[in-house]
């Protein structure tokens, strides 16, 4: 009997083969060594968030505007009012969110990036928008910045937490700098997001990229910001990206928290 190979059956064969290979990789010592020793080095970030990638993102923004998740964040903040407010964006990339919020009335913005690969593309976009004098861009790790990065009325971390291994340290550093609101987006923890992240990390491993994606549990992220005195005021689930806003709780609640 001849079996007809349909696209559906071909897909099943492909997924099955990839799954078996991935499960073997999960059990291999190479996987654990790679995650511990190579994950998220400066070189690893530059391999993924390259100058070429920055140029592609800038070109897409010029043609189509914000992507869906960034648009959700901007609309959420605009609905709450951004007039005259200061902005700190962690992992600001090409600075599209900063540009849109400054156009909407925010006074000034500070952008923090781990690598310098976005600086050229971001600078071009700022010049085109006439906003160069209202944005300060810093290349550094926020968790090591100390007093060099001041608090802001609005803090944004869009698709950043999943790129950082030490979630409590990063989320805590961002929470401590949020005078008004901290808005974050991160992957929901569902079976399909686990599959996507696992597949991506497998691909990164076999191509020897020094970068990994982290699927931090949303409840742990929010528990971390709560320990830093912020309460959840908005939780908007999406198909893949969850958008959350947290704001300072009452002063007496913050004071009662354990150190």
MIZAGU-762719 format. One line per 8 residues: number of its first residue (from 1); their letters; for each residue x, y, z negated of N, C-alpha, C, CB. Coordinates in pm, whole numbers. Each point is the difference from the previous one (the first is absolute). Glycine has a CB too. Layout:
NUM = A = X:Y:Z:X:Y:Z:X:Y:Z:X:Y:Z ~ ...
END
This chain:
1 = XXXXXXXX = 85:-119:0:-85:119:0:89:125:0:-185:-125:-124 ~ 148:221:205:78:123:11:-61:107:-90:67:-58:236 ~ 15:117:-321:-47:105:-90:19:135:67:57:-140:-203 ~ -164:213:209:7:133:59:60:96:-102:-201:-48:147 ~ 307:117:-108:68:94:-90:-64:138:17:218:-132:11 ~ -307:166:-103:-63:132:1:84:96:-81:-229:-103:25 ~ 209:234:-10:73:97:-83:-20:-25:-149:-23:166:182 ~ -100:-210:-220:-28:-26:-141:86:-115:-52:-235:83:32
9 = XXXXXXXX = 240:-194:46:82:-114:-43:148:35:-1:-172:-155:92 ~ 214:232:6:140:42:3:33:83:-124:-3:-2:252 ~ -91:88:-291:20:81:-119:11:-85:-125:-123:183:109 ~ 38:-289:-117:6:-89:-116:135:-71:-7:-248:-30:13 ~ 295:-19:102:131:-66:2:109:96:-45:-78:-150:186 ~ 70:273:-137:103:100:-34:-2:31:-149:-19:98:230 ~ -102:-73:-284:-12:33:-142:46:-117:-86:-192:154:51 ~ 154:-277:-11:42:-117:-75:150:-14:-5:-211:-110:63
17 = XXXXXXXX = 276:129:52:145:-8:5:66:106:-84:-17:-96:227 ~ -34:219:-217:56:109:-80:-19:-25:-149:-46:158:187 ~ -71:-212:-223:-28:-27:-141:96:-103:-56:-240:56:37 ~ 263:-165:38:93:-103:-47:141:55:-15:-140:-174:112 ~ 182:254:-14:133:61:-7:10:94:-119:22:-18:249 ~ -128:96:-270:1:96:-111:4:-72:-135:-127:163:142 ~ 52:-273:-156:0:-73:-126:137:-60:-28:-243:-49:30 ~ 310:-1:75:136:-50:-19:93:112:-45:-40:-175:175
25 = XXXXXXXX = 21:294:-115:84:115:-36:-24:43:-144:-3:75:238 ~ -124:-82:-284:-31:38:-137:77:-85:-100:-227:74:74 ~ 246:-203:-41:67:-91:-91:153:5:11:-200:-146:14 ~ 249:218:84:144:-1:27:73:95:-94:-45:-57:239 ~ 169:21:-280:79:91:-84:38:127:73:87:-196:-121 ~ -77:190:256:35:119:75:-101:111:-20:114:-143:168 ~ -241:104:-177:-105:101:-17:21:75:-131:-161:-140:133 ~ 187:66:-242:16:65:-130:127:84:-4:-125:-189:-108
33 = XXXXXXXX = 233:139:166:123:78:4:-18:129:77:130:-211:-17 ~ -204:203:129:-20:119:83:-80:105:-75:10:-141:206 ~ -116:96:-274:-86:96:-69:75:70:-112:-199:-140:56 ~ 281:64:-130:69:58:-114:116:89:43:-67:-198:-135 ~ 148:152:231:125:70:28:-13:109:104:114:-206:-59 ~ -202:189:160:-2:92:113:-119:93:3:122:-171:122 ~ -224:144:-203:-125:73:15:17:149:-25:-120:-205:-69 ~ 69:284:163:-20:142:-20:128:77:-32:-226:-56:-78
41 = XXXXXXXX = 333:23:145:120:82:-5:-23:122:88:149:-201:-43 ~ -67:308:27:-14:114:92:6:-42:146:102:145:-175 ~ -12:-240:206:8:-49:137:-130:-67:41:247:-31:-25 ~ -308:-44:-70:-125:-67:31:-111:97:34:69:-183:-150 ~ -79:292:77:-101:101:30:24:62:137:-26:46:-245 ~ 153:-16:275:30:63:129:-27:-93:117:172:138:-114 ~ -160:-270:91:-30:-95:107:-147:6:40:183:-148:-84 ~ -271:172:-11:-143:3:29:-46:142:29:-34:-200:-147
49 = XXXXXXXX = 72:293:61:-43:139:15:110:80:70:-145:-16:-210 ~ 163:-15:337:111:54:78:-36:133:64:79:-234:43 ~ 20:298:17:-25:124:74:-94:-26:118:225:88:-69 ~ -206:-200:132:-89:-35:112:-144:-14:-49:190:-116:117 ~ -208:48:-230:-133:-15:-57:-60:136:-35:64:-225:-89 ~ 18:315:37:-47:135:-34:-46:75:125:157:5:-196 ~ -82:-17:305:-39:66:125:-132:-55:53:241:40:52 ~ -258:-172:-62:-125:-62:45:-118:50:-83:128:-204:75
57 = XXXXXXXX = -110:210:-208:-107:48:-88:-35:146:30:76:-160:-177 ~ 27:242:200:-24:141:30:-76:16:132:208:62:-127 ~ -170:-140:226:-68:6:130:-146:-40:-14:217:-51:116 ~ -243:-54:-195:-137:-46:-21:-82:106:-74:80:-238:-6 ~ -19:303:-93:-70:105:-75:-34:118:90:119:-71:-208 ~ -28:110:296:-28:110:92:-118:-34:92:242:67:-8 ~ -251:-192:48:-104:-40:96:-134:-30:-67:180:-92:145 ~ -175:25:-262:-123:-53:-58:-32:54:-139:40:-202:133
65 = XXXXXXXX = 52:277:-193:-25:46:-135:32:-108:-103:-175:153:87 ~ 118:-139:-204:27:-93:-110:-53:-139:30:-8:191:-158 ~ 77:-292:104:-54:-136:4:-114:-10:-100:225:-96:70 ~ -297:-16:-66:-124:-13:-78:23:15:-150:-88:-150:178 ~ 190:86:-232:23:6:-144:43:140:-44:63:-242:3 ~ 26:303:74:42:137:-32:-118:96:7:230:-50:89 ~ -318:28:7:-118:86:13:-91:-15:-122:13:-19:251 ~ -27:-102:-300:-81:-22:-121:56:78:-118:-64:-228:84
73 = XXXXXXXX = 196:227:-97:64:72:-111:-21:150:14:171:-182:-19 ~ -149:235:138:-15:144:22:-144:43:-23:188:-6:164 ~ -284:-68:-112:-141:36:-18:-40:-6:-147:-50:-86:229 ~ 100:-14:-301:-28:-10:-144:52:124:-73:13:-251:14 ~ 108:292:15:58:115:-68:-66:130:42:215:-122:-14 ~ -248:137:141:-68:121:46:-136:13:-66:121:-15:218 ~ -190:-96:-239:-130:4:-65:12:46:-145:-79:-183:150 ~ 193:157:-212:23:41:-139:58:141:-9:34:-239:-61
81 = XXXXXXXX = 13:291:173:55:135:3:152:2:-10:-210:79:-103 ~ 275:-22:205:146:7:-1:50:144:6:7:-223:111 ~ -97:319:-106:38:141:15:95:44:-110:-220:44:111 ~ 338:4:-72:97:53:-95:74:-104:-82:-142:195:-10 ~ 120:-322:37:63:-105:-80:135:-42:58:-227:-80:-68 ~ 312:30:-21:130:-51:43:-10:-150:24:120:182:-130 ~ -35:-231:220:-6:-140:42:137:-64:-11:-190:52:156 ~ 194:-174:-208:119:-84:2:-38:-129:70:93:102:-216
89 = XXXXXXXX = -27:-132:326:-26:-127:69:124:-88:-9:-164:111:158 ~ 145:-229:-215:107:-98:-15:-6:-95:119:-5:17:-255 ~ 116:-29:327:-2:-79:123:-76:75:108:13:-213:-132 ~ 19:341:147:-77:87:89:16:-28:147:22:167:-172 ~ 79:-242:212:17:-34:140:15:123:88:-132:-204:-40 ~ 53:211:146:7:114:92:-72:123:-55:13:-160:190 ~ -81:144:-304:-63:116:-65:-137:36:52:224:81:-36 ~ -294:-174:101:-131:31:58:-102:40:-105:51:-159:184
97 = XXXXXXXX = -56:87:-296:-94:33:-107:30:138:-56:-26:-244:-56 ~ 153:274:38:38:133:-51:-49:110:94:202:-100:-111 ~ -180:80:240:-41:101:98:-150:23:-6:191:-66:148 ~ -269:-41:-154:-146:13:-1:-49:68:-128:-17:-205:142 ~ 78:174:-255:-44:62:-126:45:145:-9:10:-223:-110 ~ 106:255:165:43:141:4:-92:80:91:238:-69:-43 ~ -278:13:154:-95:68:88:-134:20:-69:115:-100:199 ~ -149:8:-291:-127:9:-72:5:95:-119:-47:-232:72
105 = XXXXXXXX = 167:289:-100:6:100:-107:98:-27:-112:-228:42:55 ~ 292:-160:-58:100:-25:-103:113:102:13:-56:-247:-3 ~ 117:283:-108:98:110:2:139:-46:45:-129:109:-182 ~ 179:-214:120:134:-49:32:4:-151:-14:102:217:-78 ~ -1:-279:140:15:-145:-8:146:-38:-18:-205:-30:143 ~ 226:-79:-215:132:-62:-12:-15:-143:51:69:146:-199 ~ 21:-186:288:-2:-135:55:123:-76:-48:-128:79:203 ~ 105:-201:-254:109:-86:-48:9:-120:93:-32:76:-241
113 = XXXXXXXX = 151:-103:293:23:-116:86:127:-72:-44:-117:115:192 ~ 115:-247:-181:117:-79:-37:111:6:104:-151:-148:-127 ~ 116:168:253:100:1:106:-10:130:79:-7:-252:14 ~ 117:291:52:0:125:78:-56:-16:141:195:70:-133 ~ -242:-188:167:-37:-27:139:-123:76:48:99:-223:-31 ~ -180:275:-61:-120:74:39:24:150:13:-134:-174:-115 ~ 249:221:72:20:144:-13:-12:76:132:147:-50:-193 ~ -89:-2:298:-3:70:129:-142:11:53:231:-82:49
121 = XXXXXXXX = -303:-31:-46:-138:1:52:-90:86:-87:35:-228:96 ~ -19:219:-228:-82:80:-91:28:149:17:-4:-191:-163 ~ 130:226:179:36:140:20:-61:58:127:211:-42:-122 ~ -213:-37:228:-60:46:126:-150:26:-18:173:-130:129 ~ -241:39:-199:-144:19:-22:-27:125:-84:-33:-249:16 ~ 115:272:-116:-18:120:-84:21:127:81:76:-130:-199 ~ 24:130:284:24:118:84:-117:25:95:248:-41:-15 ~ -300:-66:72:-113:14:92:-123:55:-72:90:-190:136
129 = XXXXXXXX = -106:153:-263:-116:45:-78:26:135:-68:-62:-239:-37 ~ 184:290:44:33:126:-66:1:-10:-151:-97:116:193 ~ 137:-233:-246:-9:-23:-144:136:-29:-64:-229:-87:37 ~ 337:117:33:133:-34:-51:28:57:-138:77:-9:235 ~ -122:132:-258:34:68:-126:-88:-45:-116:76:195:134 ~ -171:-285:-110:-91:-42:-107:21:-146:-42:-164:165:85 ~ 263:-231:-25:28:-140:-34:147:-16:-33:-187:-78:149 ~ 214:15:-263:137:-36:-38:14:-151:10:20:202:-155
137 = XXXXXXXX = 74:-247:236:20:-144:19:126:-44:-74:-116:10:226 ~ 101:-119:-302:111:-53:-78:18:-148:34:-42:166:-187 ~ 166:-208:207:31:-141:23:55:-57:-130:47:38:249 ~ -129:-117:-317:38:-55:-130:-102:-105:-42:112:218:-65 ~ -78:-287:-43:-90:-95:-64:-70:73:-115:147:-201:64 ~ -278:211:-59:-73:75:-103:29:-54:-139:-179:48:166 ~ 198:-179:-178:20:-58:-133:132:43:-63:-138:-195:71 ~ 229:249:10:129:44:-51:15:152:6:97:-217:73
145 = XXXXXXXX = -206:287:-41:8:144:25:7:83:-127:-125:-39:208 ~ 65:-8:-316:-2:77:-124:-67:135:18:208:-115:-68 ~ -148:219:11:-59:134:4:15:67:136:47:20:-242 ~ 23:-85:333:21:60:133:-130:10:79:231:-92:-1 ~ -327:6:-30:-131:5:66:-104:39:-104:67:-177:171 ~ -128:293:-153:-96:52:-96:-140:-58:24:135:210:-17 ~ -221:-190:-81:-139:-43:11:-73:84:104:1:-75:-240 ~ -109:20:294:-81:70:99:-147:-21:-32:179:-28:177
153 = XXXXXXXX = -264:113:-121:-144:-15:-23:-51:-129:64:-25:250:-8 ~ 79:-282:125:-41:-119:75:123:-84:29:-197:123:104 ~ 190:-252:-134:107:-94:36:-61:-108:89:127:44:-217 ~ -59:-74:326:-48:-100:96:106:-106:21:-144:173:115 ~ 102:-300:-119:85:-113:38:-81:-88:95:131:7:-221 ~ -111:14:349:-76:-71:102:82:-116:56:-125:211:57 ~ 82:-334:-85:67:-121:49:148:-1:-42:-159:-9:195 ~ 182:42:-320:137:9:-52:28:-107:-104:-3:245:44
161 = XXXXXXXX = -93:-270:-133:22:-94:-110:35:-138:52:-159:131:-141 ~ 100:-170:255:27:-133:55:140:-11:60:-244:-22:45 ~ 316:133:-37:137:-1:53:104:6:-111:-84:110:206 ~ 40:-113:-331:94:22:-112:-10:-117:-98:-20:252:25 ~ 132:-313:-62:-7:-120:-85:-45:28:-143:178:-94:139 ~ -134:206:-196:-30:30:-141:-123:92:-6:245:-25:-65 ~ -363:-35:78:-123:78:3:-21:84:-125:-96:-175:144 ~ 111:120:-267:-25:82:-119:88:124:-6:-67:-206:-118
169 = XXXXXXXX = 192:194:161:91:114:-4:-43:109:97:186:-154:-65 ~ -224:114:188:-41:98:100:-135:61:-33:130:-125:172 ~ -229:42:-205:-133:51:-33:6:90:-124:-104:-205:100 ~ 187:168:-197:15:83:-119:63:135:30:18:-207:-133 ~ 85:207:219:66:126:37:-96:92:73:219:-120:13 ~ -302:64:74:-99:81:72:-107:52:-95:43:-133:208 ~ -91:46:-298:-104:40:-94:46:113:-91:-90:-233:7 ~ 215:227:-50:53:103:-89:9:137:66:127:-178:-116
177 = XXXXXXXX = -134:181:249:12:128:73:-134:50:53:232:-64:62 ~ -340:-3:-98:-132:39:50:-71:89:-102:-15:-214:133 ~ 12:344:-105:-74:91:-89:-150:-13:22:194:158:1 ~ -234:-182:124:-142:-5:30:-48:-136:42:17:234:65 ~ 40:-289:44:-46:-129:50:114:-71:71:-234:89:25 ~ 237:-220:-41:91:-88:73:-85:-89:89:175:4:-186 ~ -151:4:317:-72:-84:95:97:-101:59:-164:187:54 ~ 125:-314:-57:85:-108:50:-78:-87:97:133:2:-214
185 = XXXXXXXX = -61:-61:308:-58:-107:80:94:-119:-7:-118:164:156 ~ 59:-282:-166:79:-124:-8:-87:-114:50:138:88:-196 ~ -79:-201:233:-79:-112:52:-90:-59:-108:181:-49:165 ~ -303:16:-126:-86:-78:-87:61:-139:-16:-207:131:72 ~ 180:-195:-184:54:-134:-20:-109:-102:34:160:83:-181 ~ -166:-118:307:-95:-99:51:76:-106:77:-185:173:12 ~ 118:-281:24:71:-108:69:59:47:132:-151:-165:-109 ~ 78:254:178:51:43:130:119:97:-14:-230:-30:95
193 = XXXXXXXX = 229:110:-202:116:88:-19:121:-82:-43:-152:191:-62 ~ 128:-295:-19:111:-89:-37:60:-65:123:-108:-43:-223 ~ 20:-1:314:47:-65:123:82:96:85:-200:-151:-5 ~ 149:274:20:71:99:82:136:33:-60:-221:95:75 ~ 223:-70:-206:126:36:-66:99:-116:2:-126:159:-147 ~ 77:-280:120:88:-116:3:59:-22:139:-134:-104:-185 ~ 51:118:287:48:-16:138:103:106:35:-220:-101:64 ~ 193:225:-106:94:108:29:133:-23:-71:-193:158:28
201 = XXXXXXXX = 188:-200:-153:124:-25:-74:78:-117:59:-107:92:-206 ~ 34:-192:253:66:-113:66:73:49:125:-176:-158:-88 ~ 109:240:167:64:55:119:121:85:-33:-221:-3:112 ~ 210:83:-218:112:83:-42:118:-85:-46:-160:180:-66 ~ 129:-292:1:106:-87:-50:74:-69:114:-131:-35:-208 ~ 57:-22:302:65:-76:108:77:92:95:-180:-172:-16 ~ 142:300:20:75:96:82:107:73:-82:-202:29:146 ~ 221:-75:-270:105:52:-89:-13:150:-27:148:-179:87
209 = XXXXXXXX = -271:226:-97:-22:140:-38:6:12:-152:-143:39:205 ~ 210:63:-253:16:20:-144:-115:85:-54:251:-19:22 ~ -370:-30:-3:-120:72:-44:-109:-102:-26:63:209:132 ~ -145:-185:-234:-113:-86:-29:-122:86:-35:155:-184:-80 ~ -272:127:101:-126:64:-37:-48:-64:-130:-60:51:244 ~ 4:29:-333:-43:-49:-131:-150:19:-16:225:55:-97 ~ -292:-163:62:-145:6:-22:-25:10:-150:-46:-136:211 ~ 65:256:-265:-23:22:-143:-150:-4:-28:211:140:-17
217 = XXXXXXXX = -248:-203:-92:-141:-10:-37:-58:138:-30:40:-232:-91 ~ -152:270:154:-60:132:-26:-27:25:-148:-102:-12:225 ~ 58:-91:-298:-29:21:-141:126:33:-80:-194:-157:21 ~ 308:104:22:126:33:-67:44:142:33:66:-242:7 ~ -90:284:116:34:138:38:-80:98:-84:53:-75:234 ~ -184:50:-244:-87:91:-75:26:-8:-150:-173:-23:179 ~ 213:-94:-227:37:-11:-142:125:83:-29:-102:-231:-9 ~ 193:235:105:122:80:-16:-33:148:-6:130:-176:121
225 = XXXXXXXX = -211:225:-27:-34:142:-3:-82:34:-124:4:5:252 ~ -84:-99:-300:-77:24:-122:93:16:-120:-193:-132:94 ~ 300:53:-98:97:14:-109:69:136:3:35:-248:3 ~ -35:310:113:60:133:13:-106:111:-10:181:-99:143 ~ -298:64:-194:-101:101:-31:-96:34:111:163:87:-152 ~ -173:-169:257:-90:31:111:-115:-101:6:191:101:127 ~ -309:-51:-99:-117:-87:13:-46:-2:145:-70:51:-238 ~ 11:-162:278:-47:-16:137:-129:77:21:109:-226:13
233 = XXXXXXXX = -110:314:87:-120:79:31:-55:-30:139:86:178:-151 ~ -11:-253:230:-48:-40:133:69:-130:38:-41:242:69 ~ -38:-335:-17:54:-128:46:-73:-38:128:58:-75:-237 ~ 8:98:350:-63:-24:129:64:-114:74:-59:239:11 ~ 0:-358:-16:59:-114:70:-17:11:151:-45:-140:-200 ~ 145:94:272:-8:-10:145:23:-145:39:80:237:30 ~ -73:-263:99:22:-137:45:135:-52:-49:-142:43:202 ~ 245:41:-196:134:-39:-45:54:95:-106:42:-100:226
241 = XXXXXXXX = -58:232:-203:57:100:-91:-105:53:-96:165:62:176 ~ -133:-68:-304:-84:53:-106:50:140:-36:-50:-234:-90 ~ -40:331:87:37:138:-35:-56:31:-138:1:71:245 ~ 86:-26:-335:-37:23:-139:47:138:-44:13:-248:-49 ~ -96:316:-28:39:127:-62:-3:-16:-151:-92:132:196 ~ 197:-86:-262:6:-1:-146:34:141:-47:71:-246:-7 ~ -129:284:-106:17:137:-50:31:-3:-149:-158:88:175 ~ 220:17:-228:32:3:-142:-124:-18:-87:193:149:51
249 = XXXXXXXX = -181:-237:-148:-107:-18:-96:4:114:-101:7:-253:30 ~ -99:251:-127:-3:103:-104:132:1:-75:-250:-23:-24 ~ 291:140:-22:129:14:-66:13:-89:-123:10:233:84 ~ -120:-252:-156:9:-83:-120:22:-145:36:-147:160:-121 ~ 90:-204:239:22:-137:43:146:-20:38:-238:-15:81 ~ 295:114:-7:141:-10:39:90:-6:-123:-51:126:212 ~ 19:-46:-313:85:5:-118:-5:-130:-79:-36:245:-10 ~ -77:-318:21:-16:-121:-78:66:-121:64:-211:93:-85
257 = XXX = 262:-79:206:59:-114:69:132:-40:-65:-110:73:212 ~ 137:-203:-212:130:-45:-51:111:41:95:-109:-193:-115 ~ 224:224:59:115:41:81:65:-124:60:38:205:-145
END
